[in-house]
Amino acid sequence: MSMRHRIGVLVHLLLWGLGILLLAAVTYLWLARPVVTGYAAKYMCSGLWVSGLPQSWLQQTAIAPALQPASDWLEYDVNEQQRRVRVGFLGLSQTAQWAAGRGCTLLNDTENRVVALPDTGTGQVSEELSGSRPFSGSVSGSVSDSVSEPSSASPSASSTPNSPALAVNSGNRVPVTLDERQQQRIHQLLNEAFAEPDGQSRNTLAVLVSWKGQRIAERYQVPVTAETPMLGWSMTKSLLATWVGLAEQQQLLTRNSPVAELWPQLGPQLTLEHLLRMQSGLDFDEWYQPADDVTTMLYCSADMAAMVAGQRREIAPATEWRYSSGDSNLAASIWLNAVQLGDSHWRDWLQQSLWQPLGIEHATVETDLSGTPVASSYSYMTPAEWLAVGQFWLNSWHGRKTQGIGLPRSWMQQALTPTLNANAGHMYGMGFWLNLPDPTLADAGERKFSKRWPELPESVFWARGHDGQYVLIAPEQQLVVVRFGLTPGLDDGMDTLVSGLLDALTPAG
């Protein structure tokens, strides 16, 4: 074979390979259209009219990095008057609509038809209480910082009207006092939390810290302020577990409730607790790739719980732990069916049972088109309100009430008991992540480093959401840390921040 012929063959093979890669890329983008358009439309709608964030920031900083390489070809149509967002990509579009009392909802069904937003039901939650009115708060022009003794009003804390009180019934009767060393160290830790490591994009947006029931530090990055309702993503799963605990306390349901009472096709063995622990055994893939189960559920399903209930049984319940947003949305339908009785609406129940006692005025829980809350992903509160929920969890761990409400200590202990077969380094309870070692390891050193965060106490637990959202509780140290950001991957610096705080708050000597 001559050299020219060999080169010709190589060029032919190269072009053939490039053609296959191009075809694969086009196919991938084509399948990704519902995910890309649904994500962008929903995020933009909620970001504008629930969180009150600037459109340019949402599009360029919050949405575009998550949707590369499709971001440059997205077509946005933002209708301020109707509070509706349509996003198109490669011939397909999805539409999200804002409504008072419910936030934003994707309006497209599986055939990509824009359908009517259903009635919110019998519950008449006012815009003021729901917090889902168009946001009108001011946007600060710089990063604000507060590390101070609680006896002196801090600028950041005072900028939040009706901020939830953390110290009430916290068990702490003595005002917290930080010495100069502690203040300087906490200030340094906040600087580090908001810094950008080399070659990485941490993009921290907010950090708040309470100790012994009192807020001791907070900082925000523009355009986020103390008044911005922040998307919790999967922290909503921890809220769902809390709602179930409160409903169980009111004898409206039990964790052992058979799912078959609402979804007969799932059989008698599957219980609500299996769903909260993500042990349903249903065939549900959560890889966030085009056409997998979780993206089909979030961006193509008008009734997410029904979509999950239609999945085939893969293994028996409680056999295996598998992270599943589908389990959470199925559990939400069970909870809703229990608390929404007669003329009572689930939003009213939440207002009376949780939001109002904790002083939370800006909570928004969004639904799918069927009206079922998307408990896997879509809840919003201001950072201080998320901090108040964290204090509620901490108080319940100690068996204390917060503003007259609380979960029984026995319930919290059960919620923080690790689920069978949860992954080492990612131990999971009943709606909460746990910092426990792998119990199958015998060596003490191996056990320590099988924890998610080896340097933090084993009693630490947290709610966690996509892109680095946290409400973390160190109950024995009376510490709650809230962190929001746009941080891909796992290097969000949360372990360094929390271990530094614990060290700073430990008395010197």
C-alpha positions in Angstrom: 0.0 0.0 0.0 1.4 3.4 -1.1 1.9 6.2 1.4 -0.7 8.3 -0.5 -3.2 5.4 -0.2 -2.5 5.0 3.5 -3.0 8.7 4.1 -6.2 8.5 2.2 -7.5 5.7 4.3 -6.5 7.5 7.5 -8.3 10.7 6.3 -11.4 8.6 5.5 -11.4 6.9 8.9 -10.9 10.3 10.6 -13.8 11.9 8.7 -16.0 8.8 9.4 -15.1 9.1 13.1 -15.8 12.8 13.2 -19.1 12.2 11.5 -20.1 9.6 14.1 -19.1 12.1 16.9 -21.1 14.9 15.2 -24.2 12.6 14.8 -23.9 11.6 18.5 -23.6 15.2 19.6 -26.6 16.3 17.5 -28.6 13.3 18.8 -27.7 14.1 22.4 -28.7 17.8 22.0 -32.0 16.7 20.3 -32.9 14.4 23.2 -31.8 17.1 25.7 -34.3 19.6 24.3 -37.0 19.0 27.0 -34.4 19.2 29.8 -32.7 22.3 28.4 -35.9 24.2 27.7 -37.8 23.1 30.9 -34.8 23.9 33.2 -34.2 27.3 31.7 -37.9 28.3 31.6 -38.6 27.1 35.1 -35.4 28.6 36.6 -35.9 31.9 34.9 -39.6 32.2 36.0 -38.9 31.4 39.6 -35.8 33.4 39.7 -37.6 36.5 38.5 -40.9 36.4 40.4 -40.1 34.2 43.4 -36.6 35.2 44.2 -36.6 38.7 42.5 -33.2 38.3 40.9 -32.0 40.1 37.8 -32.8 38.5 34.4 -29.3 39.0 33.1 -27.7 37.4 36.2 -30.1 34.5 36.1 -29.4 33.9 32.4 -25.7 34.3 32.4 -24.6 33.1 35.8 -27.2 30.7 37.1 -28.6 29.1 34.0 -26.0 29.2 31.2 -23.2 27.3 33.0 -25.5 24.4 33.8 -26.7 24.0 30.2 -23.5 24.1 28.2 -23.1 23.7 25.3 -26.7 24.5 24.5 -26.8 27.8 26.3 -25.8 30.0 23.4 -28.7 28.8 21.3 -31.5 29.3 23.8 -34.2 31.7 22.9 -35.8 33.5 25.9 -39.2 35.1 25.7 -39.9 36.8 29.1 -43.4 38.3 29.4 -43.3 40.7 32.4 -47.0 41.6 32.2 -48.2 38.0 32.2 -45.3 36.8 34.3 -44.6 34.0 31.9 -41.3 32.7 30.4 -41.0 30.7 27.2 -37.6 29.2 26.2 -37.0 27.6 22.8 -34.2 25.3 21.6 -33.9 23.4 18.3 -37.5 23.8 17.5 -39.0 22.9 20.9 -40.1 25.3 23.6 -41.3 25.1 27.2 -43.3 27.6 29.1 -43.4 28.4 32.8 -46.0 30.5 34.5 -46.0 32.4 37.8 -49.2 32.5 40.0 -49.8 34.1 43.3 -49.5 31.6 46.2 -47.8 28.9 44.2 -44.7 30.3 42.4 -43.9 29.0 38.9 -45.1 25.8 37.2 -44.1 24.3 33.8 -47.2 24.4 31.6 -46.1 21.9 28.9 -47.3 18.3 28.9 -45.5 15.4 27.3 -46.7 16.4 23.8 -45.3 19.9 24.3 -48.7 21.6 24.4 -49.1 24.6 26.6 -52.0 23.7 29.0 -54.0 25.8 31.5 -52.7 26.2 35.0 -55.2 24.4 37.3 -57.0 26.0 40.2 -55.0 26.2 43.3 -57.8 24.4 45.2 -59.8 25.5 48.2 -56.8 27.0 50.1 -56.7 30.7 49.8 -53.3 31.7 51.0 -52.7 35.4 50.8 -49.7 36.8 48.7 -48.3 38.4 51.9 -48.2 35.1 53.8 -47.2 32.9 50.9 -44.2 35.1 50.0 -44.7 34.3 46.3 -45.7 37.8 45.3 -43.4 39.6 42.8 -40.3 40.4 44.9 -39.6 44.1 45.4 -36.7 44.1 47.8 -33.6 46.2 47.1 -30.4 44.7 45.8 -27.2 45.6 47.6 -24.2 46.8 45.7 -21.5 44.9 47.6 -20.9 42.0 49.8 -22.2 42.7 53.3 -20.7 41.1 56.4 -21.7 40.8 60.0 -19.8 39.1 62.8 -20.9 40.7 66.1 -22.1 40.2 69.5 -25.9 39.7 69.5 -26.3 42.6 71.9 -25.3 45.0 69.1 -27.5 45.2 66.0 -25.6 44.1 62.9 -26.3 45.9 59.6 -27.0 42.6 57.8 -29.4 41.2 60.4 -31.3 44.5 60.7 -32.0 44.7 57.0 -34.4 41.7 57.2 -37.8 42.8 58.5 -39.8 40.3 60.5 -36.7 38.0 60.6 -37.5 34.8 62.4 -36.3 34.8 66.0 -33.9 32.0 66.7 -33.3 32.3 70.4 -36.9 31.7 71.6 -37.2 28.4 73.5 -33.7 27.5 72.3 -32.6 26.5 75.8 -30.0 29.4 75.9 -30.8 32.0 78.6 -27.4 33.8 78.5 -26.6 36.1 75.6 -23.8 34.8 73.4 -20.6 36.8 73.6 -17.8 36.5 71.0 -14.4 37.7 72.0 -12.1 39.4 69.6 -10.3 36.2 68.6 -13.5 34.5 67.7 -14.8 37.5 65.7 -11.6 37.8 63.7 -11.5 34.0 63.0 -15.1 33.9 61.9 -14.5 36.9 59.7 -11.6 35.1 58.1 -13.7 32.0 57.6 -16.3 34.0 55.8 -13.6 35.5 53.6 -12.5 32.0 52.7 -16.0 30.7 52.1 -16.6 33.5 49.5 -13.1 33.2 47.9 -12.7 31.6 44.5 -10.1 28.7 44.6 -7.7 28.5 41.7 -9.3 26.9 38.7 -12.6 26.4 40.4 -16.0 28.3 40.5 -17.3 28.2 44.0 -19.6 31.2 43.6 -20.9 31.3 47.2 -24.0 33.5 47.5 -24.9 33.5 51.2 -23.6 32.1 54.5 -25.4 32.5 57.9 -24.4 31.1 61.2 -26.3 30.7 64.5 -24.8 29.5 67.7 -26.7 28.6 70.9 -29.9 29.9 69.2 -28.5 33.3 68.2 -27.3 34.5 64.8 -23.7 35.4 65.0 -22.6 35.9 61.4 -24.0 36.4 57.9 -22.8 37.5 54.5 -24.3 37.8 51.0 -22.9 38.1 47.5 -24.7 40.4 45.0 -27.3 40.1 43.7 -28.5 38.0 46.6 -29.5 39.9 49.8 -31.0 39.0 53.2 -34.4 39.4 51.6 -33.9 37.0 48.6 -36.0 33.8 48.8 -33.5 31.1 47.9 -34.1 27.9 46.0 -33.4 24.9 48.3 -33.4 22.3 45.5 -33.2 18.9 47.3 -33.3 20.5 50.7 -37.0 20.3 50.1 -36.7 16.6 50.7 -35.7 17.4 54.3 -38.7 19.7 54.6 -40.9 16.9 53.4 -39.7 14.6 56.1 -40.5 17.4 58.6 -44.0 17.8 57.2 -44.5 14.1 57.6 -43.3 14.2 61.1 -45.6 17.0 62.0 -48.6 15.3 60.3 -47.8 12.1 62.2 -47.7 14.1 65.4 -51.2 15.3 64.5 -52.2 11.7 63.9 -53.1 12.4 60.2 -50.8 9.6 59.0 -48.0 7.3 60.1 -44.6 6.5 58.5 -45.9 2.9 58.2 -48.8 4.0 56.0 -49.0 1.7 53.0 -48.5 3.6 49.8 -51.1 1.2 48.2 -53.8 3.2 50.0 -53.3 5.9 47.3 -51.4 3.9 44.7 -52.7 0.3 44.7 -50.5 -0.8 41.9 -47.4 -0.5 44.1 -48.4 -3.4 46.4 -48.9 -3.7 50.2 -45.3 -3.8 51.3 -44.2 -0.3 50.3 -44.6 2.3 53.0 -44.2 6.0 53.4 -41.0 5.5 55.4 -39.5 3.5 52.5 -40.1 6.5 50.3 -38.5 8.9 52.7 -35.5 6.6 53.1 -35.3 6.1 49.3 -35.8 2.4 49.5 -38.8 2.0 47.3 -37.2 -0.6 45.0 -38.8 1.2 41.9 -36.8 1.4 38.7 -35.9 5.1 38.8 -32.7 6.4 37.3 -31.3 9.7 38.6 -28.4 10.6 36.4 -29.7 14.0 35.1 -29.1 13.0 31.5 -31.5 13.4 28.6 -34.5 11.1 28.8 -33.6 9.5 32.1 -36.3 9.1 34.7 -35.6 12.2 36.8 -35.4 14.6 33.9 -38.5 13.1 32.3 -40.3 13.6 35.7 -39.2 17.2 36.3 -39.5 18.5 32.7 -42.0 16.3 30.9 -44.5 15.1 33.5 -47.7 16.9 34.4 -48.3 14.6 37.3 -44.9 13.6 38.7 -46.2 11.2 41.4 -48.3 9.3 38.9 -45.2 9.0 36.6 -43.2 7.5 39.5 -46.0 5.2 40.5 -46.0 3.9 37.0 -42.4 2.7 37.2 -41.8 -1.1 37.3 -40.8 -2.8 40.5 -37.1 -3.7 40.3 -36.4 -5.1 43.8 -38.4 -5.5 47.0 -38.8 -2.4 49.3 -36.1 -1.9 51.9 -33.7 -4.1 50.0 -31.4 -1.4 48.7 -30.8 2.4 49.1 -30.9 4.3 45.9 -31.1 8.1 45.8 -34.4 8.9 44.1 -36.2 12.2 43.7 -39.1 10.1 42.4 -39.5 8.6 45.9 -39.8 12.1 47.3 -42.5 13.2 44.9 -44.4 10.0 45.5 -44.1 10.5 49.2 -45.4 14.1 48.8 -48.6 12.8 47.2 -49.2 10.5 50.3 -48.6 13.4 52.7 -50.8 15.8 50.7 -53.7 13.2 50.6 -53.4 13.0 54.4 -53.4 16.7 55.3 -55.7 18.0 52.7 -59.1 17.1 54.2 -62.4 18.7 53.4 -62.0 22.4 52.9 -58.4 22.3 54.3 -55.7 23.0 51.7 -52.2 21.7 52.1 -50.8 25.3 51.9 -53.0 26.3 54.8 -51.8 23.3 56.8 -48.2 24.3 56.2 -48.9 27.9 57.2 -50.6 26.9 60.4 -48.4 23.9 61.3 -44.9 25.3 60.5 -44.5 28.6 58.7 -46.4 30.8 61.0 -45.1 29.4 64.3 -41.5 29.9 63.0 -42.2 33.4 61.8 -41.6 32.4 58.1 -43.3 34.7 55.7 -41.6 34.1 52.4 -41.9 30.3 52.0 -43.0 29.2 48.5 -43.4 25.5 47.6 -44.0 25.0 43.9 -46.1 22.2 42.3 -46.4 20.2 39.1 -49.5 20.7 36.9 -51.5 18.2 39.0 -51.1 20.5 42.0 -48.8 18.1 43.9 -45.8 19.9 45.5 -42.5 19.0 43.9 -41.0 17.9 47.2 -37.9 16.7 45.5 -36.7 20.1 44.4 -38.8 23.3 44.5 -39.0 25.3 47.8 -37.9 28.8 48.5 -37.3 30.8 51.7 -35.0 33.7 52.7 -31.6 32.6 54.1 -32.7 33.6 57.6 -35.9 31.5 57.2 -33.8 28.5 56.2 -31.7 29.2 59.3 -34.9 29.2 61.5 -35.8 25.8 60.1 -32.3 24.5 60.9 -32.8 25.8 64.5 -36.1 24.0 64.6 -34.3 20.8 63.7 -31.6 21.4 66.3 -34.2 22.1 69.0 -36.1 19.0 68.1 -32.9 16.9 68.3 -32.6 18.2 71.9 -36.3 17.6 72.6 -37.0 21.3 72.8 -39.9 23.3 71.2 -39.5 26.3 69.0 -42.3 28.8 69.3 -44.6 26.1 70.7 -43.9 23.5 68.1 -41.4 20.7 67.7 -40.8 17.2 66.5 -40.5 14.5 69.3 -36.8 13.7 70.1 -37.7 10.0 69.3 -38.8 11.0 65.9 -35.6 13.0 65.2 -33.6 10.0 66.4 -35.4 7.8 64.0 -35.0 10.3 61.1 -31.2 10.3 61.8 -30.8 6.6 62.0 -28.9 5.4 58.9 -30.7 3.7 56.1 -29.8 0.1 55.3 -27.2 -0.1 52.5 -26.7 3.6 52.2 -23.3 4.4 50.6 -20.2 4.9 52.6 -19.5 8.7 52.7 -23.1 9.4 51.8 -25.0 8.0 54.7 -28.7 8.9 54.6 -31.5 8.8 57.2 -35.1 9.7 56.7 -34.8 12.9 54.6 -31.4 13.9 56.1 -27.7 13.3 55.3 -25.6 11.9 58.1 -21.9 12.2 59.0 -21.7 8.6 60.1 -19.0 6.0 59.2 -19.5 2.8 57.3 -20.6 0.3 60.0 -19.2 -2.6 58.0 -15.6 -1.4 58.5 -13.7 -2.8 61.5 -10.6 -0.6 61.4 -11.1 2.7 63.3 -9.1 4.7 60.9 -11.0 3.4 57.9 -14.3 4.0 59.7 -13.3 7.7 60.3 -12.5 8.4 56.7 -15.5 6.6 55.4 -17.5 9.5 56.8 -18.6 12.3 54.4 -16.6 14.8 56.4 -13.9 13.0 58.6 -13.1 16.1 60.7 -16.7 16.9 61.7 -18.5 15.2 64.6 -20.6 12.1 63.9 -23.7 13.8 65.3 -23.7 16.4 62.4 -26.6 16.1 60.0 -27.8 18.3 57.1 -30.2 19.1 54.4 -28.4 19.4 51.0 -29.5 20.7 47.6 -28.0 20.8 44.1 -25.1 23.2 43.5 -24.1 23.4 47.2 -27.2 24.4 49.2 -27.0 23.4 52.9 -28.7 23.7 56.2 -26.2 21.9 58.5 -26.7 21.2 62.2 -24.0 20.3 64.7 -26.5 19.6 67.5 -24.1 18.9 70.4 -22.3 22.2 69.6 -25.6 24.1 69.2 -24.4 25.3 65.7 -26.5 25.8 62.6 -24.8 26.9 59.3 -26.7 27.8 56.1 -24.9 28.1 52.8 -26.2 28.9 49.3 -24.2 29.0 46.1 -23.9 28.0 42.5 -21.2 25.4 43.0 -20.9 22.4 40.7 -19.3 19.3 42.1 -18.5 18.7 45.8 -15.7 21.2 46.5 -18.0 23.9 48.0 -15.8 24.3 51.1 -18.5 23.5 53.6 -16.4 21.1 55.6 -13.6 23.6 56.0 -16.1 26.3 57.0 -17.9 24.2 59.6 -14.8 22.7 61.1 -13.3 26.2 61.4 -16.4 27.5 63.1 -16.4 24.7 65.6 -12.8 25.4 66.3 -13.3 29.1 66.7 -16.3 28.7 69.0 -14.5 26.2 71.3 -13.2 28.0 74.4 -9.5 28.6 74.3 -7.4 27.0 77.0 
